[in-house]
Amino acid sequence: KDYRLAIRFIYLKNLKLLSDKEIITWNANKTNYSYQYEIKNNDLRSKFLETTLIFDYVWYGEFSVEEVRFSEISSRMNDFSNMIANER
């Protein structure tokens, strides 16, 4: 029931998917927001920024997440995962 950590893992999974699809070039020295400039597809970039904002708010803001809220957030992040998977 550590929903904050689960959101972190989903976010990191999406970064890995972006890297695997060669949409971004992952580097430990980059910030989450620096990746937006590498994403050419506007819809994908917009969804990336949305999920990054959510992640930053939850993880770095250290906000607790209840189960109901986690369902909504994970759904949005999984939608982004599907967008990445369908990107050519």
VMD Tcl script that builds the backbone (N, CA, C; Angstrom):
set m [mol new atoms 264]
animate dup $m
set s [atomselect $m all]
$s set {name element resname resid chain x y z} {
  {N N LYS 1 A 0.811 -1.203 0.000}
  {CA C LYS 1 A 0.000 0.000 0.000}
  {C C LYS 1 A 0.856 1.270 0.000}
  {N N ASP 2 A 2.103 1.153 -0.438}
  {CA C ASP 2 A 2.963 2.332 -0.571}
  {C C ASP 2 A 2.730 2.920 -1.959}
  {N N TYR 3 A 1.658 3.704 -2.079}
  {CA C TYR 3 A 1.232 4.214 -3.380}
  {C C TYR 3 A 2.198 5.247 -3.944}
  {N N ARG 4 A 2.842 6.014 -3.074}
  {CA C ARG 4 A 3.858 6.965 -3.557}
  {C C ARG 4 A 4.965 6.213 -4.290}
  {N N LEU 5 A 5.453 5.150 -3.698}
  {CA C LEU 5 A 6.521 4.367 -4.313}
  {C C LEU 5 A 6.037 3.703 -5.602}
  {N N ALA 6 A 4.816 3.228 -5.607}
  {CA C ALA 6 A 4.260 2.611 -6.820}
  {C C ALA 6 A 4.204 3.625 -7.959}
  {N N ILE 7 A 3.830 4.869 -7.653}
  {CA C ILE 7 A 3.800 5.914 -8.681}
  {C C ILE 7 A 5.204 6.175 -9.199}
  {N N ARG 8 A 6.184 6.178 -8.313}
  {CA C ARG 8 A 7.582 6.357 -8.733}
  {C C ARG 8 A 7.984 5.250 -9.700}
  {N N PHE 9 A 7.665 4.009 -9.368}
  {CA C PHE 9 A 8.036 2.885 -10.234}
  {C C PHE 9 A 7.359 2.978 -11.603}
  {N N ILE 10 A 6.096 3.355 -11.632}
  {CA C ILE 10 A 5.397 3.500 -12.919}
  {C C ILE 10 A 6.049 4.604 -13.743}
  {N N TYR 11 A 6.390 5.714 -13.093}
  {CA C TYR 11 A 7.032 6.829 -13.798}
  {C C TYR 11 A 8.380 6.387 -14.369}
  {N N LEU 12 A 9.178 5.691 -13.561}
  {CA C LEU 12 A 10.484 5.216 -14.031}
  {C C LEU 12 A 10.335 4.198 -15.157}
  {N N LYS 13 A 9.300 3.371 -15.067}
  {CA C LYS 13 A 9.031 2.417 -16.147}
  {C C LYS 13 A 8.755 3.161 -17.445}
  {N N ASN 14 A 7.990 4.246 -17.358}
  {CA C ASN 14 A 7.694 5.033 -18.561}
  {C C ASN 14 A 8.942 5.690 -19.128}
  {N N LEU 15 A 9.835 6.161 -18.273}
  {CA C LEU 15 A 11.105 6.703 -18.767}
  {C C LEU 15 A 11.891 5.624 -19.501}
  {N N LYS 16 A 11.890 4.421 -18.952}
  {CA C LYS 16 A 12.596 3.317 -19.606}
  {C C LYS 16 A 11.957 2.984 -20.945}
  {N N LEU 17 A 10.641 2.972 -21.001}
  {CA C LEU 17 A 9.951 2.714 -22.268}
  {C C LEU 17 A 10.310 3.775 -23.312}
  {N N LEU 18 A 10.337 5.027 -22.889}
  {CA C LEU 18 A 10.720 6.108 -23.803}
  {C C LEU 18 A 12.140 5.904 -24.312}
  {N N SER 19 A 13.021 5.501 -23.443}
  {CA C SER 19 A 14.406 5.259 -23.824}
  {C C SER 19 A 14.520 4.045 -24.747}
  {N N ASP 20 A 13.821 2.974 -24.404}
  {CA C ASP 20 A 13.852 1.755 -25.227}
  {C C ASP 20 A 13.341 2.009 -26.640}
  {N N LYS 21 A 12.354 2.897 -26.752}
  {CA C LYS 21 A 11.794 3.231 -28.072}
  {C C LYS 21 A 12.612 4.323 -28.780}
  {N N GLU 22 A 13.700 4.740 -28.121}
  {CA C GLU 22 A 14.599 5.770 -28.644}
  {C C GLU 22 A 13.886 7.104 -28.884}
  {N N ILE 23 A 12.920 7.382 -28.027}
  {CA C ILE 23 A 12.212 8.661 -28.051}
  {C C ILE 23 A 13.010 9.676 -27.241}
  {N N ILE 24 A 13.664 9.190 -26.182}
  {CA C ILE 24 A 14.577 10.006 -25.385}
  {C C ILE 24 A 15.891 9.258 -25.249}
  {N N THR 25 A 16.909 9.983 -24.876}
  {CA C THR 25 A 18.192 9.379 -24.533}
  {C C THR 25 A 18.368 9.572 -23.037}
  {N N TRP 26 A 18.228 8.481 -22.292}
  {CA C TRP 26 A 18.295 8.572 -20.842}
  {C C TRP 26 A 19.708 8.913 -20.400}
  {N N ASN 27 A 19.798 9.778 -19.403}
  {CA C ASN 27 A 21.080 10.131 -18.810}
  {C C ASN 27 A 20.812 10.532 -17.369}
  {N N ALA 28 A 21.631 10.026 -16.469}
  {CA C ALA 28 A 21.437 10.293 -15.040}
  {C C ALA 28 A 21.551 11.774 -14.701}
  {N N ASN 29 A 22.220 12.551 -15.538}
  {CA C ASN 29 A 22.405 13.976 -15.267}
  {C C ASN 29 A 21.265 14.851 -15.779}
  {N N LYS 30 A 20.329 14.266 -16.491}
  {CA C LYS 30 A 19.201 15.040 -17.014}
  {C C LYS 30 A 18.093 15.126 -15.975}
  {N N THR 31 A 17.357 16.228 -16.040}
  {CA C THR 31 A 16.169 16.337 -15.189}
  {C C THR 31 A 14.994 15.711 -15.931}
  {N N ASN 32 A 13.941 15.419 -15.201}
  {CA C ASN 32 A 12.745 14.873 -15.844}
  {C C ASN 32 A 12.227 15.825 -16.913}
  {N N TYR 33 A 12.265 17.117 -16.625}
  {CA C TYR 33 A 11.725 18.095 -17.569}
  {C C TYR 33 A 12.606 18.278 -18.801}
  {N N SER 34 A 13.893 17.957 -18.712}
  {CA C SER 34 A 14.763 18.119 -19.886}
  {C C SER 34 A 14.402 17.142 -21.004}
  {N N TYR 35 A 13.771 16.048 -20.650}
  {CA C TYR 35 A 13.390 15.068 -21.672}
  {C C TYR 35 A 12.307 15.584 -22.610}
  {N N GLN 36 A 11.523 16.543 -22.165}
  {CA C GLN 36 A 10.431 17.044 -23.006}
  {C C GLN 36 A 10.939 17.557 -24.343}
  {N N TYR 37 A 12.148 18.088 -24.380}
  {CA C TYR 37 A 12.696 18.661 -25.608}
  {C C TYR 37 A 13.103 17.594 -26.625}
  {N N GLU 38 A 13.210 16.363 -26.167}
  {CA C GLU 38 A 13.572 15.266 -27.054}
  {C C GLU 38 A 12.346 14.589 -27.661}
  {N N ILE 39 A 11.186 14.814 -27.100}
  {CA C ILE 39 A 9.961 14.150 -27.548}
  {C C ILE 39 A 9.349 14.963 -28.682}
  {N N LYS 40 A 9.368 14.394 -29.872}
  {CA C LYS 40 A 8.907 15.108 -31.072}
  {C C LYS 40 A 7.382 15.155 -31.196}
  {N N ASN 41 A 6.722 14.076 -30.820}
  {CA C ASN 41 A 5.270 13.987 -30.919}
  {C C ASN 41 A 4.626 14.894 -29.856}
  {N N ASN 42 A 3.848 15.873 -30.307}
  {CA C ASN 42 A 3.248 16.845 -29.387}
  {C C ASN 42 A 2.305 16.215 -28.367}
  {N N ASP 43 A 1.498 15.243 -28.794}
  {CA C ASP 43 A 0.572 14.580 -27.867}
  {C C ASP 43 A 1.348 13.800 -26.802}
  {N N LEU 44 A 2.383 13.121 -27.237}
  {CA C LEU 44 A 3.218 12.350 -26.317}
  {C C LEU 44 A 3.932 13.292 -25.347}
  {N N ARG 45 A 4.446 14.394 -25.853}
  {CA C ARG 45 A 5.121 15.375 -25.000}
  {C C ARG 45 A 4.153 15.949 -23.967}
  {N N SER 46 A 2.950 16.257 -24.393}
  {CA C SER 46 A 1.952 16.804 -23.480}
  {C C SER 46 A 1.623 15.818 -22.361}
  {N N LYS 47 A 1.428 14.562 -22.719}
  {CA C LYS 47 A 1.127 13.529 -21.717}
  {C C LYS 47 A 2.335 13.292 -20.811}
  {N N PHE 48 A 3.538 13.374 -21.370}
  {CA C PHE 48 A 4.751 13.244 -20.562}
  {C C PHE 48 A 4.803 14.351 -19.508}
  {N N LEU 49 A 4.535 15.577 -19.926}
  {CA C LEU 49 A 4.568 16.696 -18.982}
  {C C LEU 49 A 3.500 16.543 -17.906}
  {N N GLU 50 A 2.336 16.052 -18.292}
  {CA C GLU 50 A 1.256 15.820 -17.329}
  {C C GLU 50 A 1.682 14.797 -16.278}
  {N N THR 51 A 2.238 13.677 -16.730}
  {CA C THR 51 A 2.629 12.632 -15.780}
  {C C THR 51 A 3.843 13.065 -14.950}
  {N N THR 52 A 4.716 13.870 -15.536}
  {CA C THR 52 A 5.871 14.375 -14.788}
  {C C THR 52 A 5.419 15.303 -13.675}
  {N N LEU 53 A 4.450 16.147 -13.965}
  {CA C LEU 53 A 3.916 17.050 -12.951}
  {C C LEU 53 A 3.297 16.252 -11.802}
  {N N ILE 54 A 2.532 15.239 -12.136}
  {CA C ILE 54 A 1.919 14.384 -11.109}
  {C C ILE 54 A 3.008 13.711 -10.280}
  {N N PHE 55 A 3.982 13.126 -10.958}
  {CA C PHE 55 A 5.074 12.440 -10.256}
  {C C PHE 55 A 5.802 13.399 -9.324}
  {N N ASP 56 A 6.180 14.567 -9.829}
  {CA C ASP 56 A 6.901 15.541 -9.009}
  {C C ASP 56 A 6.079 15.958 -7.794}
  {N N TYR 57 A 4.817 16.179 -7.996}
  {CA C TYR 57 A 3.915 16.587 -6.915}
  {C C TYR 57 A 3.857 15.521 -5.827}
  {N N VAL 58 A 3.709 14.267 -6.248}
  {CA C VAL 58 A 3.580 13.164 -5.282}
  {C C VAL 58 A 4.924 12.820 -4.653}
  {N N TRP 59 A 5.963 12.656 -5.483}
  {CA C TRP 59 A 7.233 12.160 -4.971}
  {C C TRP 59 A 8.029 13.237 -4.244}
  {N N TYR 60 A 8.285 14.343 -4.921}
  {CA C TYR 60 A 9.112 15.379 -4.322}
  {C C TYR 60 A 8.332 16.242 -3.331}
  {N N GLY 61 A 7.041 16.339 -3.531}
  {CA C GLY 61 A 6.197 17.064 -2.580}
  {C C GLY 61 A 5.872 16.234 -1.360}
  {N N GLU 62 A 6.229 14.942 -1.420}
  {CA C GLU 62 A 6.020 13.996 -0.326}
  {C C GLU 62 A 4.564 13.950 0.143}
  {N N PHE 63 A 3.654 13.989 -0.832}
  {CA C PHE 63 A 2.243 13.903 -0.511}
  {C C PHE 63 A 1.818 12.443 -0.417}
  {N N SER 64 A 1.012 12.148 0.570}
  {CA C SER 64 A 0.497 10.788 0.689}
  {C C SER 64 A -0.597 10.587 -0.364}
  {N N VAL 65 A -0.734 9.353 -0.785}
  {CA C VAL 65 A -1.714 9.019 -1.815}
  {C C VAL 65 A -2.596 7.904 -1.281}
  {N N GLU 66 A -3.885 8.156 -1.298}
  {CA C GLU 66 A -4.856 7.142 -0.878}
  {C C GLU 66 A -5.159 6.222 -2.063}
  {N N GLU 67 A -5.755 5.074 -1.769}
  {CA C GLU 67 A -6.015 4.061 -2.789}
  {C C GLU 67 A -6.864 4.584 -3.952}
  {N N VAL 68 A -7.892 5.348 -3.652}
  {CA C VAL 68 A -8.777 5.870 -4.703}
  {C C VAL 68 A -7.997 6.799 -5.628}
  {N N ARG 69 A -7.221 7.681 -5.048}
  {CA C ARG 69 A -6.410 8.632 -5.839}
  {C C ARG 69 A -5.350 7.882 -6.640}
  {N N PHE 70 A -4.783 6.829 -6.047}
  {CA C PHE 70 A -3.787 6.038 -6.754}
  {C C PHE 70 A -4.382 5.400 -8.006}
  {N N SER 71 A -5.598 4.925 -7.928}
  {CA C SER 71 A -6.265 4.316 -9.085}
  {C C SER 71 A -6.341 5.312 -10.237}
  {N N GLU 72 A -6.712 6.541 -9.933}
  {CA C GLU 72 A -6.812 7.578 -10.952}
  {C C GLU 72 A -5.433 7.905 -11.546}
  {N N ILE 73 A -4.450 8.077 -10.681}
  {CA C ILE 73 A -3.095 8.424 -11.139}
  {C C ILE 73 A -2.483 7.293 -11.956}
  {N N SER 74 A -2.602 6.068 -11.476}
  {CA C SER 74 A -2.014 4.941 -12.208}
  {C C SER 74 A -2.690 4.755 -13.565}
  {N N SER 75 A -3.981 5.038 -13.624}
  {CA C SER 75 A -4.690 4.958 -14.898}
  {C C SER 75 A -4.120 5.961 -15.894}
  {N N ARG 76 A -3.880 7.184 -15.452}
  {CA C ARG 76 A -3.313 8.215 -16.324}
  {C C ARG 76 A -1.901 7.844 -16.766}
  {N N MET 77 A -1.130 7.291 -15.843}
  {CA C MET 77 A 0.244 6.903 -16.189}
  {C C MET 77 A 0.264 5.684 -17.116}
  {N N ASN 78 A -0.682 4.788 -16.925}
  {CA C ASN 78 A -0.767 3.635 -17.820}
  {C C ASN 78 A -1.256 4.039 -19.206}
  {N N ASP 79 A -2.103 5.053 -19.286}
  {CA C ASP 79 A -2.487 5.602 -20.592}
  {C C ASP 79 A -1.249 6.107 -21.324}
  {N N PHE 80 A -0.368 6.757 -20.589}
  {CA C PHE 80 A 0.885 7.237 -21.179}
  {C C PHE 80 A 1.743 6.057 -21.642}
  {N N SER 81 A 1.805 4.999 -20.850}
  {CA C SER 81 A 2.548 3.788 -21.250}
  {C C SER 81 A 2.026 3.251 -22.581}
  {N N ASN 82 A 0.700 3.234 -22.724}
  {CA C ASN 82 A 0.100 2.755 -23.971}
  {C C ASN 82 A 0.431 3.671 -25.144}
  {N N MET 83 A 0.456 4.978 -24.900}
  {CA C MET 83 A 0.840 5.918 -25.958}
  {C C MET 83 A 2.273 5.634 -26.421}
  {N N ILE 84 A 3.157 5.407 -25.458}
  {CA C ILE 84 A 4.552 5.114 -25.791}
  {C C ILE 84 A 4.631 3.840 -26.614}
  {N N ALA 85 A 3.929 2.806 -26.184}
  {CA C ALA 85 A 3.965 1.520 -26.876}
  {C C ALA 85 A 3.488 1.640 -28.324}
  {N N ASN 86 A 2.549 2.539 -28.556}
  {CA C ASN 86 A 1.989 2.700 -29.908}
  {C C ASN 86 A 2.766 3.696 -30.765}
  {N N GLU 87 A 3.763 4.349 -30.175}
  {CA C GLU 87 A 4.570 5.319 -30.909}
  {C C GLU 87 A 5.501 4.587 -31.876}
  {N N ARG 88 A 5.593 5.130 -33.078}
  {CA C ARG 88 A 6.466 4.524 -34.095}
  {C C ARG 88 A 7.739 5.286 -34.231}
}
mol reanalyze $m
mol bondsrecalc $m
mol representation Tube
mol addrep $m
